[in-house]
C-alpha cells in the first residue's frame, strides 16, 4: 500500500497505479500507431501509386 502524505485516508495500491499508467501508455501507443499507418498508406497511395506508378512514371 502507498499512502498519500497529505491525506491519511487516501491509500492506493501500487498495482492500481501501475495499471493506470500502463493503460494510458498502451492507449496512446496504439493511437499513434494507428495514425502512423494511416499516413503511411496515404503517402504510399498518393505519392507512389498515383504519381510514380499509375500516372507519371509508368
N, C-alpha and C positions, 0 to 999 in steps of 0.2 A: 504494500500500500504506500502511496505517496500523498502526503497531506500538504495542503497549502499553508503557508506561514501566516497569512493574513486572517484567514477564517479557519477555525479549528474543525468545523463540521464538514467542510468540503474536502472529501477524500476521493481520489480516483485511482484506480489500479493502473499499473504500468501497461498491462495488456490492452486496456481500453485506449490509452494514449497511442500505443503503437498501432493499433487497428485504425485509429482515426487518421494518423499520418500516412499509413500505407494505402488507405482507401483513397485519399486525395492525390497521393503520388501516382497510383495507377490510373486514376481518373484522368488527370491531366496528361499522363503519358499516352494513353490511347486516344485522347482528344487531339493532341498534336500529331500523333502518328496517323490519325485519320486524315487530317488536313495536309500532311506531308504527301501521302499517297494521292490525295485529290489533286493537288497542284502538280504532282509529278506526272500523272496521266493527262492532265490538262496540257502541260508543256509538251509531252510526247505526242499528243494528238495534233495540236495546232501548229507546232513548230517543226516536228519531224515528219509527220504524215502529210499534212496539208502543204507545207512549204517545201520540204525537201524531197518527198516521195511522190505524192499524188499530183501536185500542181506544177511545181517548178522544175525539180531535178529529173524526175522520171517522166 
